[in-house]
Amino acid sequence: VEGGNTLRDSGDLYRSISKELLANGVAVGTNKISAAIHQFGGMAGRGRKVNIPARPYLPIRQSGSDLELTPKASASILDLMRNFVEGVD
């Protein structure tokens, strides 16, 4: 779709996102083979000759060898937590 949001046109990748609550955090991911190349970009195709630009669909970014929430996502989650603790709807 021209001018559309290509990664969400079919919804396949978006619907594949799963989450799991852990004792000390949350695991978020997908079983789609193409997910990482969409999120982070990189070389793909036969012989890895095609450079695919990053088209992030999750609010995370790579920080060295770690992954972290984007500042906007982090602020949103902190606001939700603060409102919950303070009893604000």
N, C-alpha and C positions, 0 to 999 in steps of 0.2 A: 504494500500500500504506500503510494507516494506521499511523503510528508507525515507518515504514521510512525508509530513506535514499533519498529521491526521486531524487537525481542519479545514483544507482547502480542503480536498479531495473532498467533495461534494460541498463546497462553500455555503451551506445552512446558517450557522451561519454568515459567512462573509457578505453575501448578505442581511442579515436581519438588519444590522447596519443602524440606521437612525440618522439624525441630525436636530436640530432646532435652528435657530438663536433667541436669546433672547435680551432684551434691554441691559443687562449687561454681556452677556456671550453666551455660546453655550451649548446646551444639546445634549449629544450623548448617544445612547443606542440601545437596541433591545428588541423585545417582546418574544424572545425565552426563555422558562423556564430554559433550561440548561445553559444559558449564564453566570450567576453569578458563578456557580460551576466551569466552565472552567476558568474564569478570576481569581477568588480568591482561589479556592480549598475549601475543607471542607469534611464533612461527608455526605454520600449519600446512596441511596439504601433503601431496607426495613429495618426498625429499625435503619437507619443511622449508619450502621456498616462498611461501606466501605469508606476508606479515599481516596479521589480524590485529587491528587496534582494540584496545580495551573498551568494552561497553558494559560497565558495571551495572548489575541488577540487584546486588545486595549492598547495603550501606556499610561496607567494610573496605579497608585498604591495607596494603602490605606495608609494614614498617620493619625493614630489615628482614629477619627470618620469621617475624611474627605477623599476625593479622590483628587489626584493631578496628573498632568502630570509627566511622567518620565523626568529626566534631559535631555535626548537626544531629546525627543519630544518638550520639552519646548525650548531648544536651536534652534531647527529647526523652530519653529513658530516665535521666536524672530528674527531669520535671515530673514524669509520671510517678516515680518513686516518692518524690517529695510530697506530691499531692496525696498519694495513698497514705503516707505516714501522718500527714496533717489532717486527713479526713476530708479533703477537698474533692468535689466531683468534677 
